[in-house]
Amino acid sequence: MAVSQNWTYTDSQGISHTVELNKNKISVDGEKPVNINKYKTNESNMVESLFLLPSNGPDVVMLAVKGKVYTLLLNGKNVETGEEYQTVTIPKWI
């Protein structure tokens, strides 16, 4: 992952948050950047990587990475479009 990207979103309690990705380091709300792989989930597969980011509330914040496409999710929805996010399902025989 050699990319830099920033997102801003408002959680279900009306609080604004920022997520900054710089290469393989991620920072949430200005905290010290940490290696993104610290947050990698078991749902990741060979097509898509999912990262569960820290959240100070009841919301689930994830970063989904498919190739060179990075999508920040809040409670399963793309924070930029508001659309429901569909994860990649790999057939069991693979």
BELGI-V618255 format. One record per residue. N is the residue number from 0. RES is the residue in three letters. SS is DSSP state (H for helix, E for strand, C for the rest). PHI is phi in whole degrees, -180 to 180 (NA if undefined). PSI is psi as a letter, one per 20 degrees, with the letter a starting at -180 (NA if undefined). Layout:
N/RES/SS/PHI/PSI
N/RES/SS/PHI/PSI
This chain:
0/MET/C/NA/o
1/ALA/C/-121/m
2/VAL/C/-141/q
3/SER/E/-126/p
4/GLN/E/-154/q
5/ASN/E/-129/q
6/TRP/E/-133/q
7/THR/E/-129/p
8/TYR/E/-144/r
9/THR/E/-113/p
10/ASP/C/-78/a
11/SER/C/-68/i
12/GLN/C/-97/j
13/GLY/C/84/j
14/ILE/C/-96/p
15/SER/E/-84/p
16/HIS/E/-133/q
17/THR/E/-125/q
18/VAL/E/-128/p
19/GLU/E/-122/p
20/LEU/E/-114/p
21/ASN/E/-136/o
22/LYS/C/59/d
23/ASN/C/-107/j
24/LYS/E/-112/q
25/ILE/E/-129/q
26/SER/E/-130/p
27/VAL/E/-114/p
28/ASP/C/55/k
29/GLY/C/78/j
30/GLU/C/-66/r
31/LYS/C/-60/p
32/PRO/C/-63/p
33/VAL/E/-128/r
34/ASN/E/-61/p
35/ILE/H/-59/h
36/ASN/H/-64/i
37/LYS/H/-61/h
38/TYR/H/-104/j
39/LYS/E/-64/p
40/THR/C/-100/r
41/ASN/C/-71/i
42/GLU/C/-77/i
43/SER/C/-64/q
44/ASN/C/-142/a
45/MET/C/-73/i
46/VAL/C/-102/h
47/GLU/C/-139/p
48/SER/E/-111/p
49/LEU/E/-119/p
50/PHE/E/-125/p
51/LEU/E/-90/o
52/LEU/E/-89/q
53/PRO/C/-65/q
54/SER/C/-138/p
55/ASN/C/-91/j
56/GLY/C/-146/a
57/PRO/C/-79/i
58/ASP/C/-79/q
59/VAL/C/-103/o
60/VAL/E/-115/p
61/MET/E/-132/q
62/LEU/E/-115/p
63/ALA/E/-107/p
64/VAL/E/-126/o
65/LYS/E/-121/o
66/GLY/C/63/d
67/LYS/C/-106/j
68/VAL/E/-103/p
69/TYR/E/-111/p
70/THR/E/-129/p
71/LEU/E/-89/p
72/LEU/E/-118/p
73/LEU/E/-123/o
74/ASN/C/53/l
75/GLY/C/84/j
76/LYS/E/-118/q
77/ASN/E/-63/p
78/VAL/C/-70/h
79/GLU/C/-85/h
80/THR/C/-110/h
81/GLY/C/81/i
82/GLU/C/-80/q
83/GLU/E/-63/p
84/TYR/C/-96/p
85/GLN/C/-108/o
86/THR/C/-76/r
87/VAL/C/-78/p
88/THR/C/-107/p
89/ILE/C/-94/p
90/PRO/C/-59/q
91/LYS/C/-65/h
92/TRP/C/-77/i
93/ILE/C/-85/NA
